[in-house]
């Protein structure tokens, strides 16, 4: 019999994430041309087809590859000095007046070459890939000029080309008002809207984001960004309701947005709008923890309304320098009372939807990309239960097997 499949992964328990965990014990998965060609009970594999290679998974658990759907992971510089200063009594205003805050990262990112920016980002990315992450969203937003925003997005694209991970790029030009536009936020929004078609023409943008907040951009300024994105056919998402209720969730839902992210101050009206608009709630426990916030997002209300909840690291140098999606899963359970099932769904099926890629990734189903993570665990809930321990034993990206710790082997910038 000629081989119908490229490889068969067998002797494995499957958490397909279709209808709950979608558990299938003693299962097998067949891969052909980088996609799932068959899955089922291991005993049925021989009758279903033949494989050119067979991989024994040692009785471990196989889940969809994890998806970190909100990161600012490509950036230059370090802000641990500000972390220390705050703990020694300095205020955010003090730090800002001394040249710190987001503008510190903007200066470092603007000054870095493509190669330097890539090299500084690699260790952070490696940590996520070692934990079974197979898809990563990367935002711009620390350049705030056309040249520097393009540089960030080029590096993000190179990450996806050179490393064993799928990358979704997001243009976040409306992240902050740069010094050269001080006091002229509306003019800077004009500049952001002018950047968008240029970056889209270069193939650098998969989605558009903005920071709609009392210290960011107001509702009308954000709407202008969204109107420009819509005219270019680009989906939108939004940093919304983290520090105050600006009604940003309602706005992004009105535009059929992929996601509204943070959401600690989300209102009932925002929840209803997100449900109607099909907008995913992306929960970011790292920033909540790092900033010592005391107002949790309305998880029970989102659950009751049937709004899908994704979970992400929000990796960034100022408010969430976290490079562990497993830790984020534990945090949403311990801090906000998500269940382990909800946490894992938040890093797989719902995270895929937050990127608009639910037809490609997020569950183990025939026809989807063969993106898997293999875990040495007793049950899927273990992924949220423990922290500080990485049980990942193997990763498959587009049907290609790798060891977790080998994520960066031979992947120099070129």
C-alpha positions as CSV (number, residue, x, y, z in Angstrom):
1,X,0.0,0.0,0.0
2,X,1.4,3.4,-0.9
3,X,1.6,6.0,1.9
4,X,-1.5,8.1,2.1
5,X,0.0,10.3,4.8
6,X,3.3,11.9,5.5
7,X,3.4,11.0,9.2
8,X,1.1,9.4,11.8
9,X,1.4,10.5,15.4
10,X,0.1,7.7,17.5
11,X,0.0,6.4,21.2
12,X,-1.3,9.8,22.3
13,X,-4.3,11.2,24.1
14,X,-6.0,14.0,22.1
15,X,-7.6,17.2,23.5
16,X,-9.1,18.4,20.2
17,X,-10.8,21.4,21.8
18,X,-13.9,20.7,19.8
19,X,-16.9,20.8,22.2
20,X,-15.0,21.2,25.5
21,X,-11.7,19.5,25.8
22,X,-12.9,17.1,23.0
23,X,-11.0,14.2,24.7
24,X,-10.0,11.1,22.7
25,X,-7.8,8.8,24.7
26,X,-5.5,6.3,22.9
27,X,-5.8,8.3,19.7
28,X,-3.8,9.1,16.6
29,X,-3.4,12.0,14.2
30,X,-2.3,11.7,10.5
31,X,-0.7,14.6,8.6
32,X,-0.4,15.2,4.9
33,X,1.1,18.3,3.3
34,X,1.2,20.1,6.6
35,X,-2.5,19.6,7.4
36,X,-4.5,17.1,9.5
37,X,-5.6,14.4,7.2
38,X,-7.2,12.0,9.7
39,X,-7.7,11.6,13.4
40,X,-9.3,9.0,15.5
41,X,-8.7,6.0,17.7
42,X,-5.2,4.5,17.3
43,X,-6.7,1.1,16.8
44,X,-8.5,2.4,13.7
45,X,-5.4,4.1,12.1
46,X,-4.2,1.0,10.2
47,X,-7.5,0.5,8.5
48,X,-7.7,4.3,7.6
49,X,-4.5,4.6,5.7
50,X,-0.7,4.2,5.7
51,X,2.0,6.7,6.7
52,X,5.5,7.2,5.4
53,X,6.6,7.7,9.0
54,X,5.1,6.9,12.4
55,X,5.9,9.0,15.5
56,X,5.2,7.3,18.9
57,X,4.1,10.1,21.3
58,X,4.7,8.0,24.4
59,X,1.2,8.1,25.8
60,X,1.4,11.9,26.3
61,X,-1.4,14.5,25.6
62,X,-1.7,16.3,22.3
63,X,-3.4,19.7,22.1
64,X,-3.7,22.3,19.3
65,X,-0.6,24.5,19.3
66,X,-1.0,27.4,21.7
67,X,-1.8,30.8,20.3
68,X,-0.6,34.0,21.9
69,X,-3.0,36.5,20.4
70,X,-1.8,39.8,21.9
71,X,1.8,40.7,22.2
72,X,4.2,43.7,21.8
73,X,7.1,41.3,21.8
74,X,9.2,42.9,19.1
75,X,10.7,45.9,20.8
76,X,14.1,47.3,21.9
77,X,15.4,48.4,25.3
78,X,14.6,47.4,28.8
79,X,12.6,49.2,31.5
80,X,13.5,47.3,34.7
81,X,15.0,50.5,36.0
82,X,11.4,52.0,36.0
83,X,10.1,48.9,37.8
84,X,12.7,49.4,40.5
85,X,12.0,53.1,40.7
86,X,8.3,52.6,41.2
87,X,9.0,50.2,44.0
88,X,11.2,52.8,45.6
89,X,8.4,55.3,45.5
90,X,8.6,57.1,42.2
91,X,5.3,57.9,40.5
92,X,4.5,57.3,36.8
93,X,4.6,61.1,36.4
94,X,8.1,61.2,37.9
95,X,9.3,58.5,35.6
96,X,7.7,60.2,32.6
97,X,9.3,63.6,33.4
98,X,12.7,61.8,33.6
99,X,12.2,60.5,30.1
100,X,10.9,57.1,31.0
101,X,7.6,55.3,30.2
102,X,6.6,54.3,26.7
103,X,8.8,57.0,25.1
104,X,11.9,55.2,26.5
105,X,10.9,52.1,24.5
106,X,10.1,54.3,21.5
107,X,13.6,55.9,21.5
108,X,15.3,52.5,21.8
109,X,13.2,50.9,19.1
110,X,13.7,53.8,16.7
111,X,17.4,53.6,17.3
112,X,17.7,49.9,16.7
113,X,18.4,48.4,13.3
114,X,16.3,45.6,11.9
115,X,18.9,43.1,12.9
116,X,19.3,44.5,16.4
117,X,15.5,44.6,16.9
118,X,15.2,40.9,15.8
119,X,18.1,39.9,18.1
120,X,16.7,41.6,21.2
121,X,13.3,40.0,20.6
122,X,14.5,36.4,20.0
123,X,14.9,35.4,23.7
124,X,11.4,36.5,24.5
125,X,10.0,34.7,21.5
126,X,12.0,31.5,22.3
127,X,10.4,31.3,25.8
128,X,6.9,31.2,24.2
129,X,7.9,28.7,21.5
130,X,9.4,26.4,24.2
131,X,5.9,26.3,25.8
132,X,4.1,25.0,22.7
133,X,3.2,28.3,21.0
134,X,2.7,27.8,17.3
135,X,1.0,31.1,16.4
136,X,2.0,34.6,17.7
137,X,0.4,38.0,17.2
138,X,3.0,40.8,17.1
139,X,2.0,44.5,17.3
140,X,3.9,47.5,16.2
141,X,3.4,50.8,18.2
142,X,6.9,51.6,19.5
143,X,8.0,53.4,16.4
144,X,5.3,56.0,15.9
145,X,6.8,57.1,12.5
146,X,6.2,55.5,9.2
147,X,9.8,54.3,9.0
148,X,10.0,52.9,12.5
149,X,6.5,51.3,12.4
150,X,7.5,49.6,9.1
151,X,10.7,48.4,10.7
152,X,8.8,46.7,13.5
153,X,6.4,45.1,11.2
154,X,9.2,43.9,8.9
155,X,10.9,42.3,11.8
156,X,7.7,40.6,12.9
157,X,7.3,39.2,9.4
158,X,10.9,37.9,9.5
159,X,10.1,36.2,12.8
160,X,7.4,34.2,11.0
161,X,9.7,33.5,8.1
162,X,12.8,32.4,10.0
163,X,11.3,30.8,13.2
164,X,9.0,27.8,13.5
165,X,5.9,29.9,14.3
166,X,3.1,31.6,12.5
167,X,3.0,35.3,12.9
168,X,0.0,37.7,12.7
169,X,1.0,41.3,12.4
170,X,-1.0,44.2,13.9
171,X,-0.4,47.9,13.1
172,X,-0.7,49.8,16.4
173,X,0.4,53.3,15.2
174,X,-2.3,54.8,17.5
175,X,-0.5,53.6,20.6
176,X,0.7,56.9,22.0
177,X,1.3,60.5,20.8
178,X,5.0,60.9,20.0
179,X,7.0,63.9,21.3
180,X,7.1,65.6,17.9
181,X,3.3,65.7,18.0
182,X,2.9,66.8,21.6
183,X,-0.4,68.6,22.1
184,X,-1.5,67.6,18.6
185,X,-3.1,64.3,18.9
186,X,-5.6,64.9,16.1
187,X,-2.7,65.7,13.7
188,X,-0.9,62.5,14.8
189,X,-4.1,60.5,14.1
190,X,-4.0,62.0,10.6
191,X,-0.4,60.7,10.3
192,X,-1.4,57.2,11.5
193,X,-4.2,57.1,8.9
194,X,-1.7,58.1,6.2
195,X,0.8,55.4,7.3
196,X,-1.8,52.7,7.0
197,X,-2.2,52.4,3.2
198,X,1.6,52.5,2.7
199,X,2.2,49.7,5.2
200,X,-0.7,47.7,3.8
201,X,0.7,48.1,0.3
202,X,4.0,46.6,1.5
203,X,2.1,43.6,2.8
204,X,3.0,44.2,6.5
205,X,-0.4,44.5,8.1
206,X,-2.9,41.8,9.0
207,X,-5.0,43.9,11.4
208,X,-5.2,47.4,12.9
209,X,-5.3,48.2,16.7
210,X,-5.5,51.3,18.8
211,X,-5.2,52.4,22.4
212,X,-8.6,53.9,23.3
213,X,-8.1,55.2,26.8
214,X,-8.0,58.3,28.9
215,X,-4.2,58.4,28.5
216,X,-4.4,57.3,24.9
217,X,-6.8,58.2,22.1
218,X,-10.5,59.2,22.4
219,X,-13.5,57.5,20.8
220,X,-13.6,59.8,17.8
221,X,-9.9,59.6,17.1
222,X,-10.1,55.8,17.3
223,X,-13.1,55.7,15.0
224,X,-11.1,57.7,12.4
225,X,-8.4,55.0,12.6
226,X,-11.1,52.3,12.2
227,X,-12.7,54.0,9.2
228,X,-9.4,54.1,7.4
229,X,-8.7,50.4,8.2
230,X,-12.2,49.5,7.0
231,X,-11.6,51.3,3.7
232,X,-8.5,49.2,3.2
233,X,-10.3,46.0,4.1
234,X,-8.3,45.5,7.3
235,X,-9.9,44.0,10.4
236,X,-9.7,45.9,13.6
237,X,-9.2,45.2,17.3
238,X,-8.8,47.5,20.3
239,X,-7.1,48.0,23.7
240,X,-10.3,48.9,25.5
241,X,-11.6,49.6,29.0
242,X,-8.4,48.9,30.8
243,X,-8.2,52.0,32.9
244,X,-11.6,53.6,32.3
245,X,-14.8,52.9,30.4
246,X,-14.4,54.8,27.2
247,X,-17.0,52.7,25.4
248,X,-14.3,51.4,23.2
249,X,-15.6,47.9,23.3
250,X,-18.9,49.2,21.8
251,X,-17.0,51.0,19.1
252,X,-14.8,48.0,18.0
253,X,-17.9,45.7,18.1
254,X,-19.7,48.2,15.8
255,X,-16.9,47.7,13.3
256,X,-17.2,43.9,13.6
257,X,-13.8,43.9,15.4
258,X,-11.9,40.7,15.9
259,X,-11.3,41.5,19.6
260,X,-11.5,43.9,22.5
261,X,-8.5,43.5,24.9
262,X,-8.0,44.1,28.6
263,X,-11.6,45.0,29.6
264,X,-11.2,45.5,33.3
265,X,-13.7,48.4,33.2
266,X,-16.1,46.8,30.6
267,X,-19.7,47.8,31.0
268,X,-22.9,45.7,30.4
269,X,-23.5,47.7,27.3
270,X,-20.0,46.8,26.0
271,X,-20.6,43.1,26.7
272,X,-23.9,43.2,24.8
273,X,-22.2,45.0,21.8
274,X,-19.4,42.4,21.8
275,X,-21.9,39.6,21.8
276,X,-23.8,41.1,18.9
277,X,-20.7,42.0,16.9
278,X,-19.0,38.6,17.4
279,X,-16.0,40.3,19.1
280,X,-13.8,38.2,21.3
281,X,-12.8,39.3,24.8
282,X,-9.0,39.0,25.2
283,X,-8.0,38.7,28.8
284,X,-4.5,39.9,29.8
285,X,-3.7,39.0,33.4
286,X,0.0,40.0,33.1
287,X,-0.7,43.7,33.0
288,X,-3.4,43.4,35.8
289,X,-0.8,41.6,38.0
290,X,2.2,43.8,37.1
291,X,0.2,47.1,37.7
292,X,-1.4,45.6,40.9
293,X,-4.8,46.5,39.6
294,X,-7.8,45.6,41.8
295,X,-10.6,45.7,39.3
296,X,-11.0,42.4,37.5
297,X,-12.6,42.1,34.1
298,X,-16.3,41.0,34.3
299,X,-15.6,37.3,33.6
300,X,-18.9,36.0,35.0
301,X,-20.9,38.4,32.9
302,X,-18.9,37.7,29.7
303,X,-19.5,33.9,30.4
304,X,-23.2,34.4,30.9
305,X,-23.5,36.4,27.7
306,X,-21.6,33.8,25.7
307,X,-18.8,36.1,24.7
308,X,-15.7,34.0,23.8
309,X,-12.8,34.7,26.1
310,X,-9.2,34.4,24.8
311,X,-6.1,34.6,27.0
312,X,-2.7,36.2,26.1
313,X,0.5,37.3,27.6
314,X,0.4,41.0,26.4
315,X,4.2,40.8,26.5
316,X,5.5,44.4,26.6
317,X,8.3,46.1,28.4
318,X,6.2,48.5,30.5
319,X,3.2,46.7,32.0
320,X,3.5,43.0,31.2
321,X,7.1,41.7,30.7
322,X,5.7,38.1,30.7
323,X,6.9,35.4,28.3
324,X,4.9,32.5,29.5
325,X,1.4,31.7,28.1
326,X,1.2,28.8,30.6
327,X,1.6,31.3,33.5
328,X,-1.1,33.5,31.9
329,X,-3.4,30.4,31.9
330,X,-2.8,29.9,35.6
331,X,-3.3,33.6,36.4
332,X,-6.7,33.8,34.7
333,X,-7.8,30.8,36.8
334,X,-6.4,31.9,40.1
335,X,-7.1,35.6,39.8
336,X,-10.3,35.7,37.8
337,X,-11.9,32.3,38.3
338,X,-11.8,30.9,34.8
339,X,-11.9,27.2,34.6
340,X,-8.9,25.2,33.3
341,X,-11.1,24.3,30.3
342,X,-11.8,28.0,29.6
343,X,-8.1,28.9,30.0
344,X,-7.0,26.3,27.5
345,X,-9.8,27.3,25.1
346,X,-8.6,30.8,25.6
347,X,-5.2,29.9,24.2
348,X,-6.5,27.8,21.4
349,X,-9.9,27.9,19.8
350,X,-10.9,31.4,21.1
351,X,-7.4,32.9,20.5
352,X,-7.7,31.7,16.9
353,X,-10.9,33.5,16.6
354,X,-9.4,36.7,18.0
355,X,-7.0,36.6,15.1
356,X,-9.6,35.7,12.5
357,X,-7.9,32.4,11.9
358,X,-10.5,30.0,13.4
359,X,-10.8,28.1,10.0
360,X,-7.0,27.3,10.1
361,X,-5.9,26.8,13.7
362,X,-7.2,26.4,17.3
363,X,-8.7,22.9,17.2
364,X,-7.6,19.5,16.1
365,X,-9.8,18.9,13.1
366,X,-9.4,17.4,9.6
367,X,-8.3,20.0,7.1
368,X,-6.7,22.4,9.6
369,X,-3.0,23.2,9.9
370,X,-1.0,20.5,11.7
371,X,0.0,22.7,14.6
372,X,0.2,20.6,17.8
373,X,1.8,20.7,21.2
374,X,2.7,17.5,23.0
375,X,2.5,17.5,26.8
376,X,3.7,15.2,29.6
377,X,0.6,15.7,31.8
378,X,-2.0,13.5,33.4
379,X,-4.9,15.6,32.1
380,X,-5.4,18.8,30.2
381,X,-6.3,20.8,33.4
382,X,-2.6,20.3,34.4
383,X,-1.7,23.1,31.9
384,X,-3.4,25.7,34.1
385,X,-2.8,23.9,37.4
386,X,1.0,24.2,37.8
387,X,3.2,27.2,37.2
388,X,7.0,27.5,36.9
389,X,7.1,24.1,35.1
390,X,7.1,23.5,31.4
391,X,5.7,20.0,30.5
392,X,5.9,20.5,26.8
393,X,7.7,17.6,25.1
394,X,7.3,18.4,21.5
395,X,5.9,20.8,19.0
396,X,4.6,20.3,15.4
397,X,4.4,23.4,13.2
398,X,2.7,22.8,9.9
399,X,3.4,19.1,10.2
400,X,7.1,19.5,11.0
401,X,8.2,18.1,14.4
402,X,10.7,20.0,16.7
403,X,11.8,19.7,20.2
404,X,10.6,22.7,22.4
405,X,14.1,23.8,23.3
406,X,15.3,23.8,19.7
407,X,13.0,26.7,18.7
408,X,15.9,29.0,17.8
409,X,18.5,26.5,16.5
410,X,20.0,27.9,13.3
411,X,17.5,30.8,13.0
412,X,19.9,33.8,12.7
413,X,18.7,36.9,11.0
414,X,19.2,36.8,7.3
